[in-house]
Amino acid sequence: MAALRRTAALLGFYGDDLDPEELTAGLASPPTVGVRKGGIWHTSLGAAKIAPTGSWRIEADRCSPGNLDGQIRALLAPLTGNLDIWRDFSTRFGGRIFAGLFLAEWNEGMRLEAGTLALLAERGLYLDLDIYGAETAAE
């Protein structure tokens, strides 16, 4: 099986009462995007958006070929190791790793190492996958 063509990943927390400054202080890093509900944030292309809910997100660099395991580790490495803080934020704000998996062929794959899965579990994070198929899929 071939490796995924490309992967994108981000760490995110979301909630109507989310205060980005609280998460920044607790996780010990500024986000790529941090906004309160009703606040204005800008997309990577510069478009202004009104936040329907509060969010705190850090984006990993995209990888080609895909390397979701490495991206998850890179997202988590600079942040606090205090698991009580992680679990609190994950419970209150639905902490997750979102991943986009982009295929070039109809059968590509990837794996997450046991240690990476443990990092997610001990922080109370869930994994949310969007899989984008190749333009010409096998029948």
C-alpha positions, -999 to +999 in steps of 0.1 A: +000+000+000+013+034-009+017+062+016-009+090+017-002+118-008-007+146+018-019+152+053-031+183+071-036+184+109-047+208+136-053+208+173-085+225+182-108+234+211-143+249+206-171+264+228-194+293+232-177+303+265-141+296+253-116+323+262-085+320+240-063+337+265-072+310+291-061+282+267-030+301+256-019+305+293-028+269+302-012+252+272+018+275+272+016+285+235-002+310+213-026+295+188-027+299+150-062+312+155-078+322+188-111+339+189-141+343+212-177+337+200-188+366+178-152+378+173-135+383+140-108+360+127-090+358+093-086+328+071-052+318+057-063+337+025-071+368+045-109+366+045-126+381+076-150+357+094-173+361+124-168+332+148-200+313+154-184+298+185-151+304+204-121+285+191-084+280+198-065+262+171-029+254+162-022+242+126+007+219+117+026+223+085+011+201+057+031+171+048+036+155+014+040+126+015+016+123+044+029+120+079+000+124+104+019+107+132+047+133+129+023+162+126+004+152+158+037+149+177+048+183+164+015+199+175+017+185+210+055+187+217+058+224+226+027+225+248+023+219+285+028+184+299+003+190+326-024+164+319-049+179+343-050+210+322-054+190+290-082+169+304-100+200+318-098+218+284-107+187+264-138+181+286-150+217+285-141+224+249-142+191+230-104+189+224-096+172+191-070+165+165-085+172+131-068+155+102-073+158+065-060+128+046-055+134+008-052+103-015-036+103-049-046+066-055-075+046-045-055+025-019-032+045+003-025+042+040-009+054+071-004+044+107-003+061+141+023+048+165+011+035+199+030+063+216+011+089+196-022+073+204-013+073+240-005+111+238-040+117+225-057+094+250-040+108+281-049+143+271-086+134+264-083+144+227-103+127+200-092+121+165-115+135+137-106+124+102-117+137+068-106+115+039-104+130+004-103+103-023-084+102-055-101+117-085-103+083-102-112+056-076-111+019-082-144+003-089 
